[in-house]
Amino acid sequence: MIDKDFCLSSYIAFRYIWKDGVDFAEGFQHKNYRPLNASERIAVKTPEDIDREILQQFDCLYQKYDNIGILLSGGMDSANLAAYLKPGSHAYTFNSASGEFNADVERARKYCAKWQLHHHLINITMDDYEQFTPIVMRYKFAPVHSIEPQIYKAAQLAKADGVQLMIVGESADLIFGGMDKLISPQWTFDGFAQRYTFLQPELVLQRPVSQMELFEQYRQGDEGIDVMRFMDEVFAIESSSSYLNAFGAAWMPYYDPYACLVMADPLDMDRVRNGEPKYLVRGLYAIKYPELEIPFKIPMPRPVDAIFKDWEGPRRPEFRKDIPMQQLTGNQKWQLWCAEQFLNML
């Protein structure tokens, strides 16, 4: 089914097209990825369980691959995985000429020094977005998340270094109770729908299509919403599909060891709400880095605030003429820029 207005609104609201079989145009069948079901994963109860299971996974990977690299941020998810790499492996950290991610880079440097990894800093510029965004959009047949051109660039550099497989820690947030600012509050239905909508289609599009149909699938009673099931099903597809698409466009295999795991016990929301999100992953970090303070969540750096600071907005007729650009974040401006670039491709 072709419905450009719906697809554009879905991307603006959720950063992906959530309806399978609905596309921008003939021949543009978008691709979404669905993670493993919980029944297919290995249950873990303690940080020591996670340590054991990830080590077993790396033992298997090293039987197949000689040169394994990693996307390494300053956060604990990828830092934990760096501990299982062989000395001399390649680690890639995103950076910006503006210096806004210096703290992230410094932490990643410490991880690399400890495990004797070759550390590569990847500066992301507007030239990179202009060069690589069309490639990952063509592979997905849809506009993309702002991390996708970055991942594509990293994958290409890793291939030049002889890397055969890239490691990522993307699934840890979803599986182990990250995203605490989303899952901790006692949301009303309307409150969560407003919070999770990345950019309101009505604010920026000439012909917006309501996306409340997706939220309605998770409504509980009159005012409630099943946030955890929403995250497991909606956020998981949007997030994982970004990695699958970017690495796929670069023809680089990648692997996420966390994606094979599941918590054996229900998530302790009291611990999450009291400042201890991802407490099992935090416990593993304390094992691997007893000398370092445990960091709070550090998102993958995306220098969109600096790059799109003075961008004046889209010019195509699908977009409103009165968009309040000064009120938008860098990520929201990126979505508008990317959507316009995609529409130019059609």
C-alpha positions as CSV (number, residue, x, y, z in Angstrom):
1,M,0.0,0.0,0.0
2,I,1.3,3.4,-0.9
3,D,0.6,6.3,1.5
4,K,3.2,9.0,1.5
5,D,1.4,11.2,4.0
6,F,1.2,8.4,6.5
7,C,4.8,7.3,6.1
8,L,6.0,10.9,6.4
9,S,4.0,11.4,9.6
10,S,5.1,8.1,11.1
11,Y,8.8,9.0,10.5
12,I,8.4,12.4,12.0
13,A,6.7,11.0,15.1
14,F,8.6,7.8,15.6
15,R,11.8,7.9,13.4
16,Y,10.5,4.9,11.5
17,I,7.5,3.6,9.6
18,W,5.7,1.4,12.1
19,K,3.2,-0.2,9.7
20,D,4.5,-3.0,7.7
21,G,3.3,-3.0,4.1
22,V,2.8,0.8,3.9
23,D,5.4,2.6,1.9
24,F,6.3,6.0,0.4
25,A,6.2,4.8,-3.2
26,E,6.2,1.8,-5.5
27,G,9.5,-0.1,-5.2
28,F,10.3,1.5,-1.8
29,Q,9.4,-1.3,0.6
30,H,10.9,-0.3,3.9
31,K,12.6,-2.7,6.2
32,N,12.1,-3.2,10.0
33,Y,13.9,-5.6,12.3
34,R,12.3,-7.5,15.1
35,P,14.5,-8.7,18.0
36,L,14.5,-12.2,19.4
37,N,11.6,-13.2,21.5
38,A,12.3,-13.6,25.2
39,S,11.7,-17.3,25.0
40,E,14.7,-17.5,22.6
41,R,17.1,-15.8,24.9
42,I,19.3,-16.9,27.8
43,A,18.0,-15.9,31.2
44,V,20.4,-14.2,33.6
45,K,20.0,-13.3,37.3
46,T,23.3,-11.7,38.3
47,P,26.2,-9.7,36.8
48,E,28.2,-12.9,37.0
49,D,25.7,-14.7,34.9
50,I,26.0,-11.9,32.2
51,D,29.8,-12.2,32.4
52,R,29.7,-15.9,31.9
53,E,27.3,-15.9,29.0
54,I,29.0,-13.0,27.1
55,L,32.3,-14.7,27.5
56,Q,30.9,-17.9,26.0
57,Q,29.5,-15.8,23.1
58,F,32.9,-14.3,22.4
59,D,34.6,-17.6,22.6
60,C,32.3,-18.8,19.8
61,L,32.8,-15.6,17.8
62,Y,36.6,-15.9,17.9
63,Q,36.3,-19.4,16.5
64,K,34.8,-17.8,13.3
65,Y,36.4,-14.3,13.2
66,D,40.0,-13.3,13.7
67,N,39.5,-9.5,13.7
68,I,36.6,-8.2,15.8
69,G,36.0,-4.5,16.3
70,I,33.6,-2.5,18.5
71,L,31.6,0.7,18.5
72,L,32.8,2.1,21.8
73,S,31.2,5.1,23.6
74,G,32.0,6.4,27.0
75,G,29.0,4.5,28.5
76,M,29.0,1.2,30.3
77,D,27.2,-0.9,27.8
78,S,29.9,-0.9,25.1
79,A,32.6,-0.6,27.8
80,N,31.6,-3.9,29.3
81,L,31.8,-5.6,25.9
82,A,35.3,-4.1,25.2
83,A,36.6,-6.2,28.0
84,Y,36.1,-9.4,26.0
85,L,38.1,-8.3,22.9
86,K,41.6,-9.5,22.2
87,P,44.4,-7.0,22.8
88,G,45.1,-5.1,19.5
89,S,41.4,-5.1,18.4
90,H,40.0,-1.9,16.9
91,A,37.6,0.4,18.8
92,Y,35.7,3.2,17.1
93,T,34.4,6.3,19.0
94,F,32.3,9.0,17.5
95,N,33.5,12.6,18.0
96,S,32.8,16.1,16.8
97,A,35.1,19.1,16.0
98,S,32.9,21.2,18.3
99,G,34.3,19.3,21.3
100,E,30.9,18.6,22.8
101,F,31.7,14.9,23.3
102,N,35.1,15.3,25.0
103,A,34.0,13.6,28.2
104,D,32.7,10.6,26.2
105,V,36.0,10.3,24.3
106,E,38.1,10.5,27.4
107,R,36.2,7.6,29.0
108,A,36.5,5.5,25.9
109,R,40.3,6.2,25.9
110,K,40.6,4.8,29.4
111,Y,38.7,1.6,28.3
112,C,41.0,1.2,25.3
113,A,44.1,1.7,27.4
114,K,43.0,-0.9,29.9
115,W,42.3,-3.6,27.3
116,Q,45.1,-2.5,24.8
117,L,42.7,-1.7,22.0
118,H,43.6,0.4,18.9
119,H,41.4,3.5,19.4
120,H,40.0,5.4,16.4
121,L,38.1,8.7,16.8
122,I,35.6,9.4,14.0
123,N,34.7,13.0,13.5
124,I,31.2,13.5,12.1
125,T,30.5,16.5,9.9
126,M,27.8,17.9,7.6
127,D,29.8,16.5,4.7
128,D,29.4,13.0,6.2
129,Y,25.7,13.4,6.5
130,E,25.4,14.6,3.0
131,Q,27.6,11.8,1.7
132,F,26.3,8.8,3.6
133,T,22.7,9.6,4.4
134,P,21.5,8.9,0.8
135,I,23.2,5.5,0.9
136,V,21.5,4.3,4.1
137,M,18.2,5.8,3.0
138,R,18.3,3.8,-0.3
139,Y,19.1,0.6,1.6
140,K,16.1,1.1,4.0
141,F,13.8,2.7,1.4
142,A,12.9,5.3,4.0
143,P,14.4,8.2,5.9
144,V,16.7,7.2,8.7
145,H,17.8,7.8,12.3
146,S,20.7,10.2,12.7
147,I,23.0,7.5,13.9
148,E,22.8,5.5,10.7
149,P,25.1,7.6,8.5
150,Q,27.6,7.6,11.4
151,I,27.5,3.9,11.8
152,Y,27.9,3.5,8.1
153,K,31.0,5.6,8.1
154,A,32.4,3.6,11.1
155,A,31.7,0.3,9.3
156,Q,33.5,1.5,6.2
157,L,36.6,2.5,8.2
158,A,36.5,-0.7,10.1
159,K,36.5,-2.7,6.9
160,A,39.6,-0.8,5.8
161,D,41.2,-1.9,9.0
162,G,40.5,-5.5,8.2
163,V,37.7,-5.8,10.8
164,Q,35.4,-8.8,10.0
165,L,32.7,-8.3,12.7
166,M,31.6,-5.3,14.7
167,I,30.3,-5.5,18.3
168,V,27.6,-3.1,19.6
169,G,25.9,-2.9,22.9
170,E,22.6,-1.4,21.7
171,S,20.2,-3.8,23.3
172,A,21.3,-3.3,26.9
173,D,18.9,-0.4,27.5
174,L,15.9,-2.3,26.4
175,I,16.7,-5.7,28.1
176,F,18.1,-4.5,31.4
177,G,16.0,-1.5,32.3
178,G,17.7,1.5,30.8
179,M,15.7,4.4,29.4
180,D,14.7,5.1,33.0
181,K,13.3,8.5,32.2
182,L,10.8,6.7,29.9
183,I,9.9,3.7,32.0
184,S,10.1,5.1,35.5
185,P,7.1,7.6,35.6
186,Q,3.6,6.5,36.3
187,W,2.4,7.6,32.8
188,T,-1.1,8.5,31.8
189,F,-2.0,7.4,28.2
190,D,-1.9,11.0,26.9
191,G,1.2,11.9,28.8
192,F,3.2,9.0,27.4
193,A,2.0,9.6,23.9
194,Q,3.1,13.2,24.1
195,R,6.5,12.3,25.6
196,Y,7.3,9.5,23.1
197,T,6.4,11.4,20.0
198,F,9.8,12.8,18.9
199,L,8.3,15.5,16.7
200,Q,4.6,16.3,16.3
201,P,3.6,15.9,12.6
202,E,1.0,18.6,13.0
203,L,3.7,21.1,13.9
204,V,5.7,20.6,10.7
205,L,3.7,18.9,8.0
206,Q,1.1,20.3,5.6
207,R,-0.9,17.1,5.6
208,P,-0.2,15.3,8.9
209,V,-1.7,11.9,9.7
210,S,-2.5,11.1,13.3
211,Q,-0.3,8.4,14.8
212,M,-2.4,7.7,17.8
213,E,-3.4,4.3,16.3
214,L,-0.1,2.9,17.4
215,F,-0.5,4.1,21.0
216,E,-4.0,2.8,21.2
217,Q,-2.7,-0.8,20.8
218,Y,-1.1,-0.4,24.2
219,R,-3.9,1.4,26.1
220,Q,-4.8,0.0,29.5
221,G,-8.2,1.0,30.8
222,D,-9.3,4.6,30.2
223,E,-6.1,6.5,31.1
224,G,-3.3,3.9,31.3
225,I,-0.8,2.5,28.8
226,D,1.5,-0.6,28.9
227,V,4.8,1.2,28.7
228,M,7.0,-1.8,29.0
229,R,5.3,-3.7,26.2
230,F,5.4,-0.6,24.1
231,M,9.2,-0.3,24.6
232,D,9.7,-4.0,23.9
233,E,7.8,-3.8,20.7
234,V,8.0,-0.3,19.3
235,F,11.3,1.1,20.7
236,A,13.0,-2.2,20.0
237,I,12.1,-2.2,16.3
238,E,13.0,1.5,15.8
239,S,16.4,1.2,17.6
240,S,17.5,-2.2,16.3
241,S,16.5,-1.4,12.7
242,S,18.9,1.5,12.7
243,Y,21.8,-0.7,13.4
244,L,20.7,-3.4,11.0
245,N,20.2,-1.0,8.2
246,A,23.4,0.9,8.6
247,F,25.7,-2.1,8.9
248,G,23.7,-3.8,6.2
249,A,24.3,-0.9,3.8
250,A,28.0,-1.2,4.5
251,W,28.0,-5.0,4.1
252,M,29.6,-5.3,7.5
253,P,28.4,-8.1,9.9
254,Y,27.7,-6.9,13.4
255,Y,26.7,-8.6,16.7
256,D,25.1,-7.5,19.9
257,P,25.8,-10.0,22.8
258,Y,23.2,-8.4,25.0
259,A,20.5,-9.2,22.5
260,C,20.8,-13.0,23.3
261,L,20.0,-12.4,27.0
262,V,16.9,-11.7,29.1
263,M,16.4,-11.0,32.8
264,A,15.4,-14.1,34.7
265,D,13.6,-12.0,37.4
266,P,11.2,-9.1,36.8
267,L,12.8,-5.7,36.6
268,D,13.0,-4.1,40.0
269,M,11.4,-0.7,39.3
270,D,12.1,0.6,42.8
271,R,15.9,0.3,42.0
272,V,15.4,1.9,38.6
273,R,13.4,4.8,40.1
274,N,15.9,5.3,42.9
275,G,18.8,6.0,40.5
276,E,20.0,2.5,39.7
277,P,18.9,1.8,36.1
278,K,20.4,-1.3,34.4
279,Y,21.6,-2.5,37.8
280,L,22.8,-5.8,36.4
281,V,24.8,-4.1,33.7
282,R,26.1,-1.7,36.3
283,G,27.2,-4.7,38.4
284,L,29.1,-6.1,35.4
285,Y,30.8,-2.7,34.9
286,A,31.9,-2.7,38.5
287,I,33.5,-6.1,37.9
288,K,35.3,-5.0,34.7
289,Y,36.3,-1.5,35.9
290,P,36.5,-1.5,39.7
291,E,38.8,1.5,39.5
292,L,36.3,3.7,37.7
293,E,33.1,5.4,38.8
294,I,30.0,3.9,37.1
295,P,28.7,6.3,34.5
296,F,25.1,7.1,33.9
297,K,23.6,6.7,30.4
298,I,25.7,8.3,27.7
299,P,23.9,8.3,24.3
300,M,25.9,7.7,21.2
301,P,27.2,11.1,20.2
302,R,25.4,12.8,17.4
303,P,26.6,16.3,16.7
304,V,23.3,17.5,15.3
305,D,22.9,20.4,17.7
306,A,26.0,22.1,16.3
307,I,25.6,21.0,12.7
308,F,22.0,22.1,12.3
309,K,22.1,25.1,14.7
310,D,21.6,27.6,11.9
311,W,19.7,25.5,9.4
312,E,16.6,27.4,8.3
313,G,14.3,24.5,7.7
314,P,12.8,22.5,4.8
315,R,11.5,24.1,1.6
316,R,9.5,21.4,0.0
317,P,5.7,21.8,-0.2
318,E,5.1,18.8,2.1
319,F,6.3,21.0,5.0
320,R,4.6,24.0,6.7
321,K,6.0,27.4,6.1
322,D,5.7,28.5,9.7
323,I,7.7,25.8,11.5
324,P,9.2,27.3,14.7
325,M,12.7,26.2,13.9
326,Q,14.2,28.1,16.9
327,Q,12.2,25.8,19.2
328,L,13.4,22.5,17.7
329,T,16.3,20.4,19.0
330,G,19.1,19.3,16.8
331,N,17.6,15.9,16.5
332,Q,14.3,17.3,15.4
333,K,16.0,19.5,12.8
334,W,17.8,16.4,11.6
335,Q,14.5,14.6,11.1
336,L,13.2,17.4,9.0
337,W,16.4,17.6,6.9
338,C,16.6,13.9,6.4
339,A,12.9,13.7,5.5
340,E,13.4,16.4,2.9
341,Q,16.4,14.6,1.4
342,F,14.4,11.4,1.2
343,L,11.5,13.1,-0.6
344,N,14.0,14.6,-3.1
345,M,15.1,11.0,-3.9
346,L,11.5,9.8,-4.7
